[in-house]
Amino acid sequence: MDHSDLLRFLYLGLVLVAVVWGVLASSRGRVGKTLRQAGAWVVIFGGTVLAVASYQGAGFLPFQSQTTLSDGRIELALQPDGHYYLTALVNDVPIEFVVDTGATQVVLSQEDARRAGIHLDGLRFIGTASTANGLVRTAPVHLGTLQVGDMIDKNLRAVVNAGPMEGSLLGMSYLSRFEKIEITRGRLILTR
C-alpha cells in the first residue's frame, strides 16, 4: 500500500465514522433498530461488491475488448484508465500491450521479453529512450513473430527496457504497418 492509498483509506475511514456518528445521533434511542438496518445495508453492499469482484475475476468483464475483423481491421475499446490495450502473440506467447502512438518502437518489459523466449543475460543495453520517467537504457531485439488475429509480422524490431515497466508498449515501429489509425467514439481502429 503506497502513501496515496493510505490517505484514501484514512479519508474513507473518517467519512464512515462521520456517517455512523450521524446515524446513531439521529436514532434518538432506537439504537438497536438502527444497528440492524445498518447491518442489513452492510450485507447488501458487501454482497454486491463481492459479486462484482467475482464476476470480473471470472473473466466476464475482460479488461480489454479487442476485435480482430477478417478484413484486416482491429478494433479496440477505450479502457477506464484511458488506454487502449491489444493482446498479440509474440513468438506464440500472448503479451498484452498498451497501444502507444507516442512510442517510437515496440518496447517489451523484461518480464514479457522473458516470457516470449528472449534471454535477458545475452542482451546489450546500448540504446536509450526518453520516457515520462526520464532516460532509460534499452537493448535491441528482433521478434520472430508478432501475431494479431490472422495478421502475422515476422522479424519485427523491438527493444527491451532495462528499467521496471508495468507492461509492454506497442509503438510506431509496429503501428506504422497499418494503412490507417483512427479513433472514433471510444474505439481505436487499425486498418491494413
N, CA and C atoms as a LAMMPS dump frame, in Angstrom:
ITEM: TIMESTEP
0
ITEM: NUMBER OF ATOMS
576
ITEM: BOX BOUNDS ff ff ff
-5.0000000000000000e+02 5.0000000000000000e+02
-5.0000000000000000e+02 5.0000000000000000e+02
-5.0000000000000000e+02 5.0000000000000000e+02
ITEM: ATOMS id mol type element x y z
1 1 1 N 0.853 -1.176 0
2 1 2 C 0 0 0
3 1 3 C 0.897 1.236 0
4 2 1 N 0.741 2.091 -1.018
5 2 2 C 1.563 3.294 -1.065
6 2 3 C 0.912 4.437 -0.282
7 3 1 N 1.588 5.569 -0.272
8 3 2 C 1.151 6.719 0.528
9 3 3 C -0.235 7.205 0.116
10 4 1 N -0.509 7.303 -1.201
11 4 2 C -1.814 7.811 -1.645
12 4 3 C -2.935 6.835 -1.285
13 5 1 N -2.657 5.502 -1.335
14 5 2 C -3.675 4.527 -0.929
15 5 3 C -3.98 4.657 0.559
16 6 1 N -2.945 4.888 1.363
17 6 2 C -3.138 5.049 2.802
18 6 3 C -3.997 6.28 3.095
19 7 1 N -3.73 7.38 2.382
20 7 2 C -4.527 8.6 2.577
21 7 3 C -5.981 8.377 2.182
22 8 1 N -6.213 7.67 1.065
23 8 2 C -7.59 7.374 0.652
24 8 3 C -8.29 6.525 1.71
25 9 1 N -7.581 5.518 2.223
26 9 2 C -8.142 4.636 3.244
27 9 3 C -8.508 5.428 4.493
28 10 1 N -7.624 6.304 4.934
29 10 2 C -7.91 7.129 6.111
30 10 3 C -9.093 8.056 5.867
31 11 1 N -9.147 8.668 4.691
32 11 2 C -10.253 9.561 4.348
33 11 3 C -11.577 8.801 4.374
34 12 1 N -11.62 7.626 3.738
35 12 2 C -12.856 6.841 3.723
36 12 3 C -13.237 6.392 5.135
37 13 1 N -12.228 6.073 5.948
38 13 2 C -12.498 5.703 7.333
39 13 3 C -13.13 6.842 8.1
40 14 1 N -12.615 8.056 7.902
41 14 2 C -13.195 9.223 8.578
42 14 3 C -14.621 9.499 8.1
43 15 1 N -14.868 9.337 6.811
44 15 2 C -16.224 9.521 6.283
45 15 3 C -17.166 8.49 6.895
46 16 1 N -16.713 7.235 6.985
47 16 2 C -17.532 6.184 7.582
48 16 3 C -17.852 6.496 9.045
49 17 1 N -16.85 6.942 9.811
50 17 2 C -17.072 7.299 11.212
51 17 3 C -18.087 8.431 11.311
52 18 1 N -17.978 9.435 10.443
53 18 2 C -18.91 10.564 10.467
54 18 3 C -20.334 10.106 10.146
55 19 1 N -20.476 9.219 9.164
56 19 2 C -21.81 8.725 8.796
57 19 3 C -22.405 7.917 9.942
58 20 1 N -21.609 7.015 10.525
59 20 2 C -22.104 6.202 11.643
60 20 3 C -22.486 7.093 12.819
61 21 1 N -21.66 8.067 13.125
62 21 2 C -21.939 9.004 14.226
63 21 3 C -23.254 9.74 13.963
64 22 1 N -23.442 10.211 12.744
65 22 2 C -24.669 10.926 12.396
66 22 3 C -25.898 10.048 12.513
67 23 1 N -25.798 8.796 12.045
68 23 2 C -26.937 7.878 12.128
69 23 3 C -27.279 7.584 13.577
70 24 1 N -26.262 7.281 14.392
71 24 2 C -26.514 6.981 15.803
72 24 3 C -27.077 8.188 16.547
73 25 1 N -26.579 9.385 16.229
74 25 2 C -27.071 10.591 16.897
75 25 3 C -28.522 10.872 16.532
76 26 1 N -28.92 10.522 15.317
77 26 2 C -30.294 10.804 14.898
78 26 3 C -31.272 9.681 15.252
79 27 1 N -30.776 8.571 15.804
80 27 2 C -31.654 7.441 16.102
81 27 3 C -32.532 7.679 17.319
82 28 1 N -32.155 8.608 18.201
83 28 2 C -32.958 9.009 19.357
84 28 3 C -33.453 7.811 20.176
85 29 1 N -32.538 7.01 20.598
86 29 2 C -32.919 5.914 21.481
87 29 3 C -33.276 4.619 20.78
88 30 1 N -33.336 4.611 19.478
89 30 2 C -33.661 3.394 18.745
90 30 3 C -32.374 2.788 18.171
91 31 1 N -31.373 2.692 19
92 31 2 C -30.055 2.235 18.56
93 31 3 C -30.122 0.814 18.017
94 32 1 N -30.853 -0.074 18.67
95 32 2 C -30.948 -1.469 18.225
96 32 3 C -31.512 -1.58 16.823
97 33 1 N -32.606 -0.884 16.571
98 33 2 C -33.235 -0.919 15.252
99 33 3 C -32.31 -0.301 14.2
100 34 1 N -31.676 0.799 14.552
101 34 2 C -30.76 1.478 13.628
102 34 3 C -29.579 0.58 13.275
103 35 1 N -29.022 -0.114 14.271
104 35 2 C -27.885 -1.001 14.018
105 35 3 C -28.294 -2.183 13.135
106 36 1 N -29.513 -2.726 13.329
107 36 2 C -29.991 -3.821 12.473
108 36 3 C -30.116 -3.349 11.026
109 37 1 N -30.678 -2.154 10.841
110 37 2 C -30.819 -1.624 9.483
111 37 3 C -29.451 -1.355 8.85
112 38 1 N -28.536 -0.821 9.636
113 38 2 C -27.186 -0.575 9.125
114 38 3 C -26.508 -1.89 8.764
115 39 1 N -26.708 -2.913 9.595
116 39 2 C -26.145 -4.231 9.307
117 39 3 C -26.685 -4.806 8.014
118 40 1 N -27.981 -4.617 7.782
119 40 2 C -28.583 -5.101 6.539
120 40 3 C -27.959 -4.407 5.329
121 41 1 N -27.758 -3.1 5.441
122 41 2 C -27.134 -2.374 4.335
123 41 3 C -25.687 -2.802 4.117
124 42 1 N -24.961 -3.083 5.196
125 42 2 C -23.58 -3.561 5.06
126 42 3 C -23.556 -4.894 4.319
127 43 1 N -24.49 -5.797 4.661
128 43 2 C -24.562 -7.097 3.989
129 43 3 C -24.905 -6.91 2.513
130 44 1 N -25.872 -6.054 2.214
131 44 2 C -26.254 -5.803 0.815
132 44 3 C -25.076 -5.213 0.041
133 45 1 N -24.456 -4.19 0.597
134 45 2 C -23.341 -3.54 -0.077
135 45 3 C -22.165 -4.51 -0.236
136 46 1 N -21.832 -5.243 0.833
137 46 2 C -20.721 -6.194 0.766
138 46 3 C -20.973 -7.296 -0.241
139 47 1 N -22.21 -7.802 -0.272
140 47 2 C -22.554 -8.835 -1.249
141 47 3 C -22.434 -8.341 -2.672
142 48 1 N -22.851 -7.109 -2.9
143 48 2 C -22.732 -6.521 -4.236
144 48 3 C -21.269 -6.383 -4.641
145 49 1 N -20.445 -5.895 -3.737
146 49 2 C -19.017 -5.741 -4.03
147 49 3 C -18.388 -7.094 -4.345
148 50 1 N -18.694 -8.116 -3.548
149 50 2 C -18.148 -9.457 -3.792
150 50 3 C -18.637 -10.028 -5.113
151 51 1 N -19.904 -9.805 -5.443
152 51 2 C -20.442 -10.323 -6.706
153 51 3 C -19.744 -9.682 -7.899
154 52 1 N -19.559 -8.37 -7.854
155 52 2 C -18.887 -7.682 -8.947
156 52 3 C -17.437 -8.138 -9.053
157 53 1 N -16.751 -8.272 -7.92
158 53 2 C -15.356 -8.708 -7.932
159 53 3 C -15.223 -10.108 -8.51
160 54 1 N -16.116 -11.02 -8.121
161 54 2 C -16.018 -12.382 -8.651
162 54 3 C -16.422 -12.421 -10.113
163 55 1 N -17.358 -11.597 -10.51
164 55 2 C -17.775 -11.501 -11.915
165 55 3 C -16.603 -11.056 -12.77
166 56 1 N -15.868 -10.041 -12.334
167 56 2 C -14.694 -9.576 -13.072
168 56 3 C -13.581 -10.605 -13.038
169 57 1 N -13.358 -11.219 -11.871
170 57 2 C -12.29 -12.202 -11.737
171 57 3 C -12.526 -13.439 -12.573
172 58 1 N -13.769 -13.766 -12.856
173 58 2 C -14.083 -14.944 -13.652
174 58 3 C -13.952 -14.672 -15.14
175 59 1 N -13.589 -13.453 -15.518
176 59 2 C -13.391 -13.144 -16.922
177 59 3 C -14.639 -12.685 -17.641
178 60 1 N -15.728 -12.442 -16.931
179 60 2 C -16.936 -11.975 -17.581
180 60 3 C -16.813 -10.528 -18.037
181 61 1 N -15.999 -9.751 -17.34
182 61 2 C -15.752 -8.371 -17.744
183 61 3 C -14.279 -8.238 -18.088
184 62 1 N -13.89 -8.6 -19.304
185 62 2 C -12.471 -8.567 -19.637
186 62 3 C -11.932 -7.153 -19.582
187 63 1 N -10.648 -7.055 -19.204
188 63 2 C -10.014 -5.748 -19.119
189 63 3 C -9.973 -5.112 -20.501
190 64 1 N -9.854 -5.931 -21.491
191 64 2 C -9.703 -5.406 -22.831
192 64 3 C -10.821 -5.928 -23.705
193 65 1 N -11.294 -5.106 -24.584
194 65 2 C -12.264 -5.527 -25.564
195 65 3 C -11.603 -5.369 -26.919
196 66 1 N -11.231 -6.485 -27.5
197 66 2 C -10.459 -6.468 -28.74
198 66 3 C -11.196 -7.286 -29.781
199 67 1 N -11.358 -6.734 -30.95
200 67 2 C -11.997 -7.443 -32.039
201 67 3 C -11.071 -7.418 -33.235
202 68 1 N -10.76 -8.586 -33.765
203 68 2 C -9.977 -8.669 -34.989
204 68 3 C -10.94 -9.08 -36.088
205 69 1 N -11.087 -8.218 -37.06
206 69 2 C -12.029 -8.489 -38.138
207 69 3 C -11.295 -9.105 -39.323
208 70 1 N -12.012 -9.875 -40.112
209 70 2 C -11.386 -10.6 -41.215
210 70 3 C -10.925 -9.681 -42.347
211 71 1 N -11.374 -8.446 -42.364
212 71 2 C -10.992 -7.544 -43.444
213 71 3 C -9.723 -6.744 -43.119
214 72 1 N -8.894 -7.249 -42.209
215 72 2 C -7.634 -6.579 -41.886
216 72 3 C -7.785 -5.416 -40.931
217 73 1 N -8.849 -5.437 -40.117
218 73 2 C -9.058 -4.369 -39.139
219 73 3 C -9.011 -4.934 -37.734
220 74 1 N -8.502 -4.111 -36.828
221 74 2 C -8.51 -4.428 -35.404
222 74 3 C -9.221 -3.282 -34.715
223 75 1 N -10.199 -3.593 -33.877
224 75 2 C -10.908 -2.57 -33.111
225 75 3 C -10.651 -2.795 -31.635
226 76 1 N -10.286 -1.719 -30.955
227 76 2 C -10.008 -1.773 -29.521
228 76 3 C -10.894 -0.761 -28.813
229 77 1 N -11.442 -1.156 -27.673
230 77 2 C -12.273 -0.256 -26.878
231 77 3 C -11.4 0.512 -25.892
232 78 1 N -11.727 1.775 -25.694
233 78 2 C -11.047 2.59 -24.698
234 78 3 C -11.351 2.023 -23.32
235 79 1 N -10.317 1.83 -22.519
236 79 2 C -10.476 1.244 -21.2
237 79 3 C -10.649 2.339 -20.15
238 80 1 N -11.142 1.995 -18.978
239 80 2 C -11.394 3.001 -17.943
240 80 3 C -10.162 3.808 -17.55
241 81 1 N -8.966 3.262 -17.746
242 81 2 C -7.758 4.006 -17.397
243 81 3 C -7.303 4.949 -18.511
244 82 1 N -8.084 5.033 -19.612
245 82 2 C -7.769 5.955 -20.694
246 82 3 C -6.826 5.394 -21.746
247 83 1 N -6.515 4.108 -21.697
248 83 2 C -5.596 3.492 -22.655
249 83 3 C -6.334 2.482 -23.521
250 84 1 N -5.698 2.139 -24.644
251 84 2 C -6.143 1.049 -25.495
252 84 3 C -5.151 -0.09 -25.327
253 85 1 N -5.654 -1.302 -25.15
254 85 2 C -4.807 -2.473 -24.955
255 85 3 C -5.026 -3.462 -26.086
256 86 1 N -3.946 -4.116 -26.498
257 86 2 C -4.013 -5.107 -27.551
258 86 3 C -3.184 -6.306 -27.115
259 87 1 N -3.762 -7.493 -27.21
260 87 2 C -3.016 -8.708 -26.908
261 87 3 C -2.534 -9.3 -28.219
262 88 1 N -1.235 -9.5 -28.314
263 88 2 C -0.625 -10.082 -29.503
264 88 3 C 0.178 -11.299 -29.092
265 89 1 N 0.324 -12.227 -30.014
266 89 2 C 1.194 -13.368 -29.782
267 89 3 C 2.599 -12.975 -30.216
268 90 1 N 3.524 -12.951 -29.284
269 90 2 C 4.926 -12.679 -29.595
270 90 3 C 5.648 -14.001 -29.442
271 91 1 N 6.162 -14.502 -30.558
272 91 2 C 6.791 -15.826 -30.565
273 91 3 C 5.841 -16.861 -29.962
274 92 1 N 4.548 -16.754 -30.326
275 92 2 C 3.473 -17.669 -29.9
276 92 3 C 3.098 -17.551 -28.427
277 93 1 N 3.51 -16.473 -27.76
278 93 2 C 3.176 -16.247 -26.353
279 93 3 C 2.303 -14.99 -26.272
280 94 1 N 1.129 -15.057 -25.623
281 94 2 C 0.285 -13.859 -25.533
282 94 3 C 0.912 -12.795 -24.627
283 95 1 N 1.044 -11.596 -25.184
284 95 2 C 1.58 -10.444 -24.46
285 95 3 C 0.569 -9.315 -24.597
286 96 1 N 0.214 -8.684 -23.477
287 96 2 C -0.694 -7.541 -23.524
288 96 3 C 0.12 -6.268 -23.659
289 97 1 N -0.216 -5.469 -24.669
290 97 2 C 0.472 -4.216 -24.948
291 97 3 C -0.46 -3.036 -24.715
292 98 1 N 0.119 -1.925 -24.284
293 98 2 C -0.558 -0.641 -24.344
294 98 3 C -0.258 -0.09 -25.729
295 99 1 N -1.292 0.272 -26.485
296 99 2 C -1.081 0.875 -27.795
297 99 3 C -0.63 2.313 -27.544
298 100 1 N 0.595 2.642 -27.995
299 100 2 C 1.204 3.927 -27.647
300 100 3 C 1.765 4.593 -28.9
301 101 1 N 0.985 5.525 -29.473
302 101 2 C 1.445 6.226 -30.67
303 101 3 C 2.591 7.182 -30.357
304 102 1 N 2.852 7.437 -29.086
305 102 2 C 3.973 8.28 -28.685
306 102 3 C 5.274 7.516 -28.536
307 103 1 N 5.202 6.197 -28.602
308 103 2 C 6.413 5.369 -28.511
309 103 3 C 6.932 5.098 -29.92
310 104 1 N 8.211 5.294 -30.123
311 104 2 C 8.808 5.075 -31.438
312 104 3 C 8.851 3.602 -31.791
313 105 1 N 9.113 2.764 -30.798
314 105 2 C 9.338 1.351 -31.05
315 105 3 C 8.381 0.484 -30.233
316 106 1 N 8.413 -0.801 -30.529
317 106 2 C 7.788 -1.78 -29.66
318 106 3 C 8.739 -1.949 -28.483
319 107 1 N 8.223 -1.758 -27.273
320 107 2 C 9.059 -1.827 -26.076
321 107 3 C 8.521 -2.939 -25.186
322 108 1 N 9.372 -3.917 -24.919
323 108 2 C 8.987 -5.024 -24.05
324 108 3 C 9.529 -4.811 -22.652
325 109 1 N 8.704 -5.121 -21.673
326 109 2 C 9.217 -5.173 -20.307
327 109 3 C 10.121 -6.399 -20.223
328 110 1 N 10.98 -6.431 -19.234
329 110 2 C 11.863 -7.586 -19.093
330 110 3 C 11.057 -8.858 -18.854
331 111 1 N 9.994 -8.76 -18.086
332 111 2 C 9.161 -9.935 -17.809
333 111 3 C 8.514 -10.462 -19.084
334 112 1 N 7.95 -9.566 -19.908
335 112 2 C 7.326 -10.005 -21.159
336 112 3 C 8.363 -10.556 -22.124
337 113 1 N 9.54 -9.942 -22.173
338 113 2 C 10.605 -10.444 -23.047
339 113 3 C 10.989 -11.864 -22.64
340 114 1 N 11.135 -12.086 -21.364
341 114 2 C 11.487 -13.416 -20.852
342 114 3 C 10.406 -14.425 -21.225
343 115 1 N 9.132 -14.046 -21.056
344 115 2 C 8.021 -14.941 -21.406
345 115 3 C 8.015 -15.278 -22.887
346 116 1 N 8.456 -14.331 -23.727
347 116 2 C 8.481 -14.539 -25.181
348 116 3 C 9.727 -15.287 -25.642
349 117 1 N 10.546 -15.744 -24.695
350 117 2 C 11.705 -16.558 -25.046
351 117 3 C 12.979 -15.782 -25.32
352 118 1 N 13.008 -14.52 -24.949
353 118 2 C 14.217 -13.707 -25.139
354 118 3 C 15.081 -13.847 -23.897
355 119 1 N 16.34 -14.25 -24.096
356 119 2 C 17.263 -14.453 -22.977
357 119 3 C 17.89 -13.11 -22.593
358 120 1 N 17.555 -12.633 -21.415
359 120 2 C 17.991 -11.311 -20.972
360 120 3 C 19.482 -11.238 -20.703
361 121 1 N 20.087 -12.341 -20.282
362 121 2 C 21.504 -12.294 -19.943
363 121 3 C 22.392 -12.045 -21.155
364 122 1 N 21.891 -12.277 -22.349
365 122 2 C 22.682 -12.029 -23.554
366 122 3 C 22.421 -10.673 -24.191
367 123 1 N 21.572 -9.864 -23.603
368 123 2 C 21.233 -8.574 -24.206
369 123 3 C 22.276 -7.515 -23.9
370 124 1 N 22.432 -6.608 -24.851
371 124 2 C 23.325 -5.458 -24.654
372 124 3 C 22.457 -4.203 -24.612
373 125 1 N 22.4 -3.588 -23.446
374 125 2 C 21.586 -2.387 -23.257
375 125 3 C 22.402 -1.178 -23.706
376 126 1 N 22.432 -0.991 -25.023
377 126 2 C 23.277 0.051 -25.623
378 126 3 C 22.477 1.263 -26.088
379 127 1 N 21.154 1.155 -26.112
380 127 2 C 20.329 2.267 -26.553
381 127 3 C 19.73 3.009 -25.375
382 128 1 N 19.131 4.146 -25.679
383 128 2 C 18.414 4.901 -24.658
384 128 3 C 17.072 5.34 -25.23
385 129 1 N 16.131 5.529 -24.322
386 129 2 C 14.815 6.033 -24.71
387 129 3 C 14.404 7.078 -23.687
388 130 1 N 13.77 8.12 -24.182
389 130 2 C 13.276 9.172 -23.31
390 130 3 C 11.832 8.851 -22.944
391 131 1 N 11.574 8.733 -21.645
392 131 2 C 10.232 8.402 -21.169
393 131 3 C 9.742 9.493 -20.225
394 132 1 N 8.517 9.345 -19.782
395 132 2 C 7.975 10.29 -18.807
396 132 3 C 8.773 10.249 -17.508
397 133 1 N 9.437 9.13 -17.24
398 133 2 C 10.249 8.989 -16.028
399 133 3 C 11.728 9.288 -16.278
400 134 1 N 12.052 9.846 -17.431
401 134 2 C 13.448 10.158 -17.753
402 134 3 C 14.03 9.164 -18.736
403 135 1 N 15.354 9.193 -18.877
404 135 2 C 16.04 8.304 -19.811
405 135 3 C 16.153 6.897 -19.238
406 136 1 N 15.935 5.909 -20.106
407 136 2 C 16.12 4.512 -19.732
408 136 3 C 17 3.841 -20.782
409 137 1 N 17.704 2.819 -20.34
410 137 2 C 18.53 2.053 -21.282
411 137 3 C 17.674 0.979 -21.939
412 138 1 N 17.981 0.69 -23.207
413 138 2 C 17.245 -0.323 -23.951
414 138 3 C 18.209 -1.242 -24.683
415 139 1 N 17.732 -2.446 -24.947
416 139 2 C 18.509 -3.424 -25.712
417 139 3 C 17.723 -3.783 -26.968
418 140 1 N 18.346 -3.683 -28.146
419 140 2 C 17.63 -4.035 -29.373
420 140 3 C 17.44 -5.555 -29.483
421 141 1 N 16.269 -5.955 -29.972
422 141 2 C 15.964 -7.363 -30.209
423 141 3 C 15.142 -7.468 -31.496
424 142 1 N 15.049 -8.672 -32.019
425 142 2 C 14.154 -8.969 -33.14
426 142 3 C 13.142 -9.995 -32.656
427 143 1 N 11.874 -9.723 -32.899
428 143 2 C 10.821 -10.655 -32.527
429 143 3 C 10.607 -11.6 -33.698
430 144 1 N 10.656 -12.898 -33.433
431 144 2 C 10.439 -13.873 -34.504
432 144 3 C 9.117 -13.632 -35.198
433 145 1 N 8.044 -13.571 -34.39
434 145 2 C 6.718 -13.277 -34.932
435 145 3 C 5.936 -12.423 -33.949
436 146 1 N 5.09 -11.581 -34.49
437 146 2 C 4.102 -10.827 -33.717
438 146 3 C 2.794 -11.021 -34.467
439 147 1 N 1.834 -11.679 -33.822
440 147 2 C 0.592 -12.037 -34.491
441 147 3 C -0.605 -11.475 -33.756
442 148 1 N -1.511 -10.838 -34.514
443 148 2 C -2.8 -10.383 -34.017
444 148 3 C -3.84 -10.941 -34.977
445 149 1 N -4.68 -11.855 -34.484
446 149 2 C -5.652 -12.498 -35.368
447 149 3 C -4.927 -13.246 -36.458
448 150 1 N -5.31 -12.981 -37.707
449 150 2 C -4.639 -13.647 -38.824
450 150 3 C -3.506 -12.806 -39.414
451 151 1 N -3.19 -11.677 -38.781
452 151 2 C -2.092 -10.816 -39.24
453 151 3 C -0.799 -11.216 -38.535
454 152 1 N 0.176 -11.653 -39.314
455 152 2 C 1.454 -12.088 -38.757
456 152 3 C 2.567 -11.23 -39.343
457 153 1 N 3.36 -10.646 -38.456
458 153 2 C 4.552 -9.905 -38.867
459 153 3 C 5.762 -10.667 -38.356
460 154 1 N 6.774 -10.786 -39.212
461 154 2 C 7.965 -11.55 -38.852
462 154 3 C 9.172 -10.636 -38.742
463 155 1 N 10.093 -11.046 -37.885
464 155 2 C 11.373 -10.367 -37.709
465 155 3 C 11.192 -8.872 -37.432
466 156 1 N 10.311 -8.564 -36.499
467 156 2 C 9.996 -7.178 -36.145
468 156 3 C 11.013 -6.656 -35.136
469 157 1 N 11.527 -5.474 -35.388
470 157 2 C 12.468 -4.858 -34.452
471 157 3 C 11.719 -4.366 -33.214
472 158 1 N 12.365 -4.524 -32.072
473 158 2 C 11.803 -4.072 -30.798
474 158 3 C 12.963 -3.787 -29.864
475 159 1 N 12.636 -3.298 -28.68
476 159 2 C 13.653 -3.104 -27.647
477 159 3 C 13.117 -3.656 -26.339
478 160 1 N 14.053 -4.033 -25.473
479 160 2 C 13.715 -4.446 -24.122
480 160 3 C 14.182 -3.337 -23.195
481 161 1 N 13.293 -2.897 -22.319
482 161 2 C 13.593 -1.81 -21.399
483 161 3 C 14.398 -2.353 -20.219
484 162 1 N 15.478 -1.667 -19.865
485 162 2 C 16.312 -2.091 -18.734
486 162 3 C 15.653 -1.774 -17.405
487 163 1 N 14.787 -0.79 -17.377
488 163 2 C 14.149 -0.383 -16.131
489 163 3 C 12.849 -1.107 -15.895
490 164 1 N 12.253 -0.876 -14.736
491 164 2 C 10.965 -1.526 -14.432
492 164 3 C 9.839 -0.928 -15.273
493 165 1 N 8.961 -1.801 -15.739
494 165 2 C 7.777 -1.395 -16.508
495 165 3 C 6.61 -2.263 -16.061
496 166 1 N 5.425 -1.677 -16.001
497 166 2 C 4.244 -2.462 -15.652
498 166 3 C 3.786 -3.326 -16.804
499 167 1 N 4.064 -2.938 -18.012
500 167 2 C 3.648 -3.7 -19.189
501 167 3 C 4.472 -3.276 -20.378
502 168 1 N 4.129 -3.795 -21.533
503 168 2 C 4.862 -3.504 -22.752
504 168 3 C 4.094 -2.502 -23.605
505 169 1 N 4.825 -1.836 -24.493
506 169 2 C 4.241 -0.794 -25.337
507 169 3 C 4.284 -1.219 -26.799
508 170 1 N 3.197 -0.994 -27.503
509 170 2 C 3.132 -1.254 -28.932
510 170 3 C 3.259 0.09 -29.629
511 171 1 N 4.481 0.396 -30.058
512 171 2 C 4.77 1.712 -30.62
513 171 3 C 4.686 1.756 -32.133
514 172 1 N 5.179 2.86 -32.672
515 172 2 C 5.016 3.167 -34.085
516 172 3 C 5.765 2.217 -35.017
517 173 1 N 6.817 1.549 -34.565
518 173 2 C 7.5 0.607 -35.454
519 173 3 C 6.556 -0.521 -35.883
520 174 1 N 5.544 -0.809 -35.081
521 174 2 C 4.507 -1.769 -35.481
522 174 3 C 3.294 -1.053 -36.061
523 175 1 N 2.845 0.004 -35.407
524 175 2 C 1.618 0.688 -35.836
525 175 3 C 1.743 1.279 -37.238
526 176 1 N 2.94 1.655 -37.652
527 176 2 C 3.12 2.236 -38.986
528 176 3 C 2.905 1.204 -40.093
529 177 1 N 2.78 -0.046 -39.756
530 177 2 C 2.483 -1.08 -40.745
531 177 3 C 1.013 -1.056 -41.157
532 178 1 N 0.207 -0.286 -40.438
533 178 2 C -1.207 -0.161 -40.77
534 178 3 C -1.412 1.026 -41.692
535 179 1 N -2.357 0.882 -42.597
536 179 2 C -2.67 1.949 -43.549
537 179 3 C -3.352 3.123 -42.867
538 180 1 N -4.184 2.795 -41.856
539 180 2 C -4.949 3.849 -41.202
540 180 3 C -5.099 3.537 -39.723
541 181 1 N -4.936 4.588 -38.891
542 181 2 C -5.192 4.515 -37.462
543 181 3 C -6.225 5.587 -37.157
544 182 1 N -7.375 5.178 -36.619
545 182 2 C -8.402 6.169 -36.314
546 182 3 C -9.015 5.917 -34.941
547 183 1 N -9.406 7.009 -34.316
548 183 2 C -10.087 6.924 -33.026
549 183 3 C -11.442 7.587 -33.192
550 184 1 N -12.479 6.829 -32.882
551 184 2 C -13.82 7.36 -33.002
552 184 3 C -14.718 6.76 -31.932
553 185 1 N -15.386 7.611 -31.171
554 185 2 C -16.347 7.207 -30.144
555 185 3 C -15.8 6.134 -29.201
556 186 1 N -14.603 6.363 -28.697
557 186 2 C -14.033 5.441 -27.73
558 186 3 C -13.509 4.145 -28.314
559 187 1 N -13.326 4.102 -29.63
560 187 2 C -12.783 2.919 -30.302
561 187 3 C -11.54 3.328 -31.085
562 188 1 N -10.497 2.515 -30.988
563 188 2 C -9.293 2.68 -31.81
564 188 3 C -9.369 1.624 -32.884
565 189 1 N -9.317 2.06 -34.147
566 189 2 C -9.445 1.131 -35.274
567 189 3 C -8.153 1.168 -36.078
568 190 1 N -7.508 0.01 -36.202
569 190 2 C -6.3 -0.147 -37.007
570 190 3 C -6.682 -0.893 -38.268
571 191 1 N -6.371 -0.321 -39.446
572 191 2 C -6.75 -0.928 -40.706
573 191 3 C -5.524 -1.155 -41.569
574 192 1 N -5.38 -2.36 -42.089
575 192 2 C -4.276 -2.687 -43.007
576 192 3 C -4.742 -2.569 -44.43
